Amino acid sequence: MTCTEFLAKMTDYFDGTIAKELEAEVRQHMCECSHCEVVVNTTRQTIKIYRDTDVYELSTDTRERLIANIMSKCRGKGCA
Amino acid sequence: MPTPTIQSPAVEEHPDVALVARAREGDTAAFEQLVRQYDRQIFRVAQHITQNREDAEDIVQDVFLKAYEKLDQFQGNSKFSTWLVRIAVNESLMRLRKRKTSRTVSMDEDVQTEEGAIPRDFADWSPNPEQIYGQSELGDILRKTIQGLPPGFRTVFTLRDIENLSTEETAEALGLSVPAVKSRLLRARLQLRERLSRYLKQPEGVKP
């Protein structure tokens, strides 16, 4: 497996949707290619860091204001 | 000898289905429960796409009002949250278009870019970036980094990797094919990785 072929399979590998035989090839390539191993590890870290960090927080005050606005308009309208 | 009855496992109904049904009947408390369940998610999606806080706050309101008005159109074939996300994506792209009047903004914009398609940085990262940067500095780095991605890429990354929608749900919410989602997701992940590497890679000579 070349590095380009490896990259093409990376999404399925991450998502656990890769075929068994291909998974073995992907793992084998990672053992042989330190660059691709780093790409996989750091991509995994990229996803984790974005998932674990609340990049855009909604403050309690803003949240309550938005919900109050939504609900007051809903009560005025009635559901279609 | 009596034949044992084989009971098929009951299909569990998502709790949102009952809340939606109550809301349709005019139960606003049920609808408020749905709002409180998903407002943060809708805000994150809108803020990631528009990169504008004011717009994202407006979108949260517009999405839930639209959903309330169109509850009857919710078929229940998809999750209620996916339905809301789809409305949020459309509203967000519309806002982006309004702000950039001279340019067309769509899910396809800039996705042809070659940046990050081929990894160039092969340095390993520090295992605990939280120890290098404070929480707020790290937040700034993450915001700045994702901001630089084309909308078509950051939207797919947001839905798939941050909001944890499945590939199929992401495709449905964005009106894209599954292969298109996979291809954009790969490019988005690689571009983010490449850009974050500048901040998070280990100094040379240091091994984890």
Interface residues (C-beta under 8 A of the other chain):
Chain A: L7 A8 M10 T11 D12 D15 T17 S34 H35 V38 V39 N41 T42 T43 Q45 T46 I47 I49 Y50 R51 T53 V55 Y56 L58 T62 R63 L66 I67 N69 I70 M71 K73 C74 R75 K77 G78 C79 A80
Chain B: A23 R24 E25 G26 T28 F31 E32 V35 R36 D39 R40 F43 R44 Q47 H48 R53 A56 E57 V60 Q61 F64 L65 Y68 E69 K70 L71 D72 P119 F122 A123 D124 W125 P129 Q135 L138 G139 L142 R143 I146 F157 D161 I162 N164 T167 K182 L185 L186 R189 L190 L192 R193 L196 S197 L200
